[in-house]
């Protein structure tokens, strides 16, 4: 059976401390295949996380572990997916 490339993921939008964007990117890269981070507005700290299906809890644990440093908050968007607080993102 050939490998199947996933075509769907969970998308979360967050605002974090702008100077911590690279830190979070490096943390997520260490968890290979879990999530990717895209910077949407660097000065605001607005980012998009594309999270592999089934890895949402792992990303939530990473964020909670770095909550004090990142000072993140979820943003409501019209995109499909959900974040841990249950609102659509």
N, C-alpha and C positions, 0 to 999 in steps of 0.2 A: 504494500500500500504506500503510495507516495505521501510525503509530508504535506500537510495542509497549512497554508498561510492564513492566519486569522484575518478576517475582514472587518471585525467589529471590536470596539473597546469601550470602556467607560471613560467619559471625559469629565474632569473636574476643572473649574476655574477658581483660582485663589488669588488673593493679594497677600504678599509676604513682604518682609523688609527687603527693599531693593538690594542692599549689599549682601544679602544671604541667598540670592538666586543661584549663584555658582555653587555655593555650599550644598544646597538641596540637589542640584543637578548631579554633583559628584556622589552624593549619598545614593541617589537613585541608580546611577550607573554601576555602583557596587552590587546592587541587587539586579543582576543582568536578567533582562526579559520581563521585569515587573512593570515598569512604567518609563515613559519618556517625558521630559519637561520641555516646553516651548515658551520662550519669553515673548509676551504680547506687547507689553508696555514697560520697558525697563525702569523708567523713572518712577512709575507708580508701584512697581513690583507685581504687576499683573502677569500671571502665568497660566498655562494650560497643562494639565497632566493627562496624558493618554495612558490609561491603565489597562493592562492585559486582563481579560475576563478571568475572574476567580482570584485576582490579586488585590482587590479593593481593601480587604481587611489588613493585609500586610502594609499597604501604603498608608492606611489610617494609623497603624501602629508606629510607622516611621515618623509621620507628622506629629503625632502626640508626643513621641520621644524627644522631638526637637521644638516643641511648641513655644517654649520660652525664648529660644533664639530666633525662630522664624516669625513669631507673632502673626500667624496667618489667620485669615478668615475666608470663608467660602463666598463666592459670588454667584448670584442667580443669573442664568443665561437661558437662551432658547434651545441650547444643544441637548441632544439625547444623552442620557446617562444619569447617574445619581451620585450624590456624595453622602457621607455617613450620617448627616443630619436629616436625610430623607427628602430634601427638596430637590427638584430637578435642577440640573446644571447644564 
